[in-house]
Amino acid sequence: MKSPGYYIIFKLYGLPFFIFIFAYKFLSDSVKIYSYHVLKLREAKLKKDRIDAVLELYNITYDLEIDLHLNYRSPQDVKVDLEVHNLR
């Protein structure tokens, strides 16, 4: 049989340790998700810059309007309006 001091030590040191492990896991997952989205944003910006460079060679301009309709219970609705100017 374990002494009552064992349970006191567990409560003093064990519970904060488990809370720390849970918080570490939660934060590390959050950082991974954030890093993934930052990486995807950089890739999209690089692709857009390349397309803009090619369109600039041909003196083509465009206006892009994106409307995001946030809905947490169903898929997100997106409305995109693209107007291209200076086409031949």
C-alpha positions as a LaTeX table, in Angstrom:
\begin{tabular}{lrrr}
\hline
Residue & $x$ (\AA) & $y$ (\AA) & $z$ (\AA) \\
\hline
Met1 & 0.00 & 0.00 & 0.00 \\
Lys2 & 1.29 & 3.39 & $-0.93$ \\
Ser3 & 1.74 & 6.09 & 1.61 \\
Pro4 & $-0.61$ & 9.11 & 1.68 \\
Gly5 & 2.37 & 11.30 & 0.82 \\
Tyr6 & 2.43 & 9.72 & $-2.65$ \\
Tyr7 & $-0.99$ & 11.14 & $-3.48$ \\
Ile8 & $-0.06$ & 14.60 & $-2.22$ \\
Ile9 & 3.07 & 14.60 & $-4.39$ \\
Phe10 & 1.01 & 13.42 & $-7.38$ \\
Lys11 & $-1.51$ & 16.21 & $-6.87$ \\
Leu12 & 1.22 & 18.81 & $-6.47$ \\
Tyr13 & 3.40 & 17.74 & $-9.40$ \\
Gly14 & 1.41 & 15.30 & $-11.53$ \\
Leu15 & $-1.62$ & 17.39 & $-12.34$ \\
Pro16 & 0.34 & 20.46 & $-13.53$ \\
Phe17 & 2.54 & 18.12 & $-15.58$ \\
Phe18 & $-0.48$ & 16.64 & $-17.37$ \\
Ile19 & $-1.92$ & 20.11 & $-17.94$ \\
Phe20 & 1.41 & 21.19 & $-19.43$ \\
Ile21 & 1.50 & 18.14 & $-21.75$ \\
Phe22 & $-2.07$ & 18.83 & $-22.91$ \\
Ala23 & $-1.35$ & 22.52 & $-23.53$ \\
Tyr24 & 1.89 & 21.70 & $-25.38$ \\
Lys25 & 0.09 & 19.25 & $-27.66$ \\
Phe26 & $-2.72$ & 21.74 & $-28.34$ \\
Leu27 & $-0.33$ & 24.60 & $-29.10$ \\
Ser28 & 1.96 & 22.51 & $-31.28$ \\
Asp29 & $-1.01$ & 21.40 & $-33.40$ \\
Ser30 & $-2.15$ & 25.02 & $-33.69$ \\
Val31 & 1.30 & 26.15 & $-34.81$ \\
Lys32 & 1.42 & 23.36 & $-37.42$ \\
Ile33 & $-1.92$ & 24.43 & $-38.87$ \\
Tyr34 & $-0.88$ & 28.09 & $-38.90$ \\
Ser35 & 2.43 & 27.25 & $-40.61$ \\
Tyr36 & 0.60 & 25.20 & $-43.24$ \\
His37 & $-1.71$ & 28.11 & $-44.07$ \\
Val38 & 1.19 & 30.59 & $-44.21$ \\
Leu39 & 3.01 & 28.26 & $-46.61$ \\
Lys40 & $-0.05$ & 27.92 & $-48.85$ \\
Leu41 & $-0.52$ & 31.71 & $-48.82$ \\
Arg42 & 3.09 & 32.24 & $-49.91$ \\
Glu43 & 2.69 & 29.71 & $-52.73$ \\
Ala44 & $-0.50$ & 31.40 & $-53.95$ \\
Lys45 & 1.15 & 34.84 & $-53.83$ \\
Leu46 & 4.13 & 33.55 & $-55.81$ \\
Lys47 & 1.84 & 32.08 & $-58.48$ \\
Lys48 & $-0.16$ & 35.32 & $-58.66$ \\
Asp49 & 3.02 & 37.37 & $-59.02$ \\
Arg50 & 4.17 & 35.14 & $-61.89$ \\
Ile51 & 0.84 & 35.52 & $-63.67$ \\
Asp52 & 0.93 & 39.30 & $-63.13$ \\
Ala53 & 4.40 & 39.44 & $-64.66$ \\
Val54 & 3.27 & 37.59 & $-67.80$ \\
Leu55 & 0.14 & 39.73 & $-68.13$ \\
Glu56 & 2.23 & 42.86 & $-67.77$ \\
Leu57 & 4.32 & 41.81 & $-70.77$ \\
Tyr58 & 1.14 & 41.80 & $-72.90$ \\
Asn59 & $-0.23$ & 44.97 & $-71.25$ \\
Ile60 & $-3.29$ & 43.14 & $-69.89$ \\
Thr61 & $-4.88$ & 44.33 & $-66.66$ \\
Tyr62 & $-7.62$ & 42.86 & $-64.55$ \\
Asp63 & $-9.81$ & 43.60 & $-61.56$ \\
Leu64 & $-10.55$ & 40.79 & $-59.15$ \\
Glu65 & $-13.22$ & 40.95 & $-56.48$ \\
Ile66 & $-13.71$ & 38.06 & $-54.08$ \\
Asp67 & $-16.59$ & 37.90 & $-51.61$ \\
Leu68 & $-16.46$ & 35.28 & $-48.88$ \\
His69 & $-19.70$ & 34.43 & $-47.13$ \\
Leu70 & $-18.83$ & 32.82 & $-43.84$ \\
Asn71 & $-21.16$ & 30.05 & $-42.80$ \\
Tyr72 & $-19.99$ & 27.74 & $-40.06$ \\
Arg73 & $-22.61$ & 25.02 & $-40.56$ \\
Ser74 & $-22.24$ & 24.44 & $-44.28$ \\
Pro75 & $-19.53$ & 24.83 & $-46.92$ \\
Gln76 & $-18.25$ & 28.33 & $-47.45$ \\
Asp77 & $-19.82$ & 30.30 & $-50.30$ \\
Val78 & $-17.41$ & 32.22 & $-52.51$ \\
Lys79 & $-18.34$ & 34.76 & $-55.18$ \\
Val80 & $-15.58$ & 35.76 & $-57.62$ \\
Asp81 & $-15.91$ & 38.63 & $-60.10$ \\
Leu82 & $-13.07$ & 38.89 & $-62.64$ \\
Glu83 & $-12.93$ & 41.70 & $-65.19$ \\
Val84 & $-10.16$ & 41.58 & $-67.79$ \\
His85 & $-9.14$ & 44.81 & $-69.55$ \\
Asn86 & $-7.02$ & 45.53 & $-72.64$ \\
Leu87 & $-7.61$ & 42.25 & $-74.44$ \\
Arg88 & $-6.86$ & 42.34 & $-78.15$ \\
\hline
\end{tabular}
